[in-house]
Amino acid sequence: MPKRGGMGRPYVNSYYEHDNRGEEVRRTVSFKNVGGHPSGGVNSRAMRTPANDIRRNLTNHLRFTTDVEMGEGGRGNVVGRKPAKLRGFPARGRRRNARQNSPAPMRSFQRLMNSSSYWYRIIIPHGARYEQKWIIDCLNASIAPDTFTPIAFQTLGKDALFYLDDHQISSKLLNLNRRLDTEDGYKLGVLVRPQANLNITVDDTLKEILKSVMARRFRSDVRSLDLSRFHADPDLIDKLVPLNQKSVLSAVLSLVAEHCPSLHALDLSYNQIYSLDGMKSLVSKLSNLRILHLAKNQLDHIKCLDALKGLSIEELLMDANPLCGKYADEGAYVTDVRKRLPKLLKLDNRDLPPPILFDVETAQLPPSRGSYLCAEEGKDIVRQFLEQYYAIYDSPNREPLRDAYHENAKLSMSCNNQITQSQSSGNRDKPLLGAYHSSNRNLKRVSELDRRMRLLMCGHTEIMKHLCSLPSSQHDPHSFAVDLLLFTPQLIQLCVCGVFREARSAPNVPVRAFSRSLVIVPQGQGFCIVNETINITNATTAQADAAFKTSLAPVAPVPSVSSPVVPLVPVPVAPSIGMPSQDIEVKRQMVEHVTKVTGMNLTWSEK
């Protein structure tokens, strides 16, 4: 008989021992020749070797199990008497690579290979001759106290087969092969085959059956659907519809989305699910799903939950999945799950603290604006201030800007090179921003505290000396974006950015981009700058293409009189000597009211 895996018959069927139970059985009476017969009996002298004698003796004694020995003078043929030693067996005490007077060895426990689909096909050779109930009862009794329910039991030719999704039960059935006696005296064969791919096709007929089963499992009062152990449903027990197969899961979930779009809870436990790719289609179709049970499945990695991103799941049950055993720290487990389901409030029957998140689904971002004004009344003041400031800054003489800065003002300048594509290919303006590098106070580049303090310009004299040393410029006011961040009678803060070019007679004058942040306070009859930061860089390609495309309106001549810049809003001054006493009384009452409301003293309330 060829062994498994040999060059004999293929491995598909492993029950090639002679089995004539499908034919008419005729018992025969044979006479064993125990003497030396030339035709080659047990004691044949042909090829007489100890090894051959042992093989022949064992083969003849195990082969004719149904024969009745009726020899009349042969040794060892008397009923009840032990058979005599056959010629060729070694005497007791002599070790010649043979076993004597010892029982037949017990078969070892066969290990069953794990199935990638977690399903196993159980084949009963010649099982079509027996009733299904007898086969299942016989197998269940042999593995007690464990029991099983066959899935999709059917007969295929002479054989019977069914499916199981339990590796432990399947292993026990594998070790029952040819160990159970049948009603007609034969040994019952049990073959177990792990199934890699079941290749299940869901047609219209099967969909109608699935629909009826799901309708019975749906609870309309709480909008929940129980699909746990779906393949073992009594209406599906004779069919193979495991939910861990993508074709079946996709078909079932499509029916859920079609007939239960407002589903609130879904239970998919005990289905051996090892992939959730079939649930990606639910993200946009089941927006009301809040509870999902996936316990007792085969999800082995946290990335399996990526298919659930976008669902507003608040309660998730994941216990007894392989991935749960990979986390020694419960906090890390909760964190990884919440990365996929940020609205989760309950995990594995444990309440979680409320998540900190932003509901980006309902938040409406404000429309984008070119400029921002925190107070509409500051619009005219800012416009006039910038018009007069840059009219003087772009003029040949910047000295009148001295009065635009407080005597203790501070200014910090930084610059950075923004390499464009044309510059990276070798067409660079050399030196790039060279005129601004000497005063570059970029805190990311300047780490020494002493140098940072030296580059900080203090006082309007030092500030004007630096501004006058910078190259002459021409700003494009149509590129300005102004943000008025703070506007009070005591303080104004604004940011302005745009583009300019250096006023020099050279081809291909580069366009620069700037950003200035100014803190302005009232002084005298106007305003002055107490703090300013300037950043200069190269303009982007889009900025350079759009710069100076609009004709500029003529700028009013710069006044030659040295006076505070922009006398826009007069600061309240002390009343004149000739102010009527009635107005003084009104002012006093106003000051007292301001003091009462704000808590300031009389001096500041008057100011």
Secondary structure, DSSP 4 states (H G I P E B T S, - for coil): -PPTTSSSS-SS----S---TTS-----------S--TTT-TT--TT--HHHHHHHHHHHHHH-TT-----SS-TT-STTSPPPPPTTSPPTT--SS---S-PPPPPPPPPPPPPTTSEEEEEETTGGGS-HHHHHHHHHHHSTT-----EEEEEETTEEEEEE--HHHHHHHHTTTTTEE-TTSPEEP-EEEEES-------HHHHHHHHHHHHHHEETTTTEEE-TTGGG-TTTTTS---TTSHHHHHHHHHHHHHH-TT--EEE--SS-----GGGGGGTTT-TT--EEE--SS---SGGGGGGGTT----EEE-TTSGGGGG-S-HHHHHHHHHHH-TT--EETTEE-PPP----TTT--PPPP-S-EES-GGGHHHHHHHHHHHHHHHTSS--GGGGGGEEEEEEEEEEEE----HHHHTT---SSTTHHHHTT---TTT---HHHHHHHSEESHHHHHHHHHHSPPEEE-GGG-EEEEEEE-SS-EEEEEEEEEEE--S-SSPPEEEEEEEEEEEEETTEEEEEEEEEEEEEPPHHHHHHTT-SPPPPPPPPP-S---S---SPPP-PPPTT--HHHHHHHHHHHHHHHHHH---HHHHH-
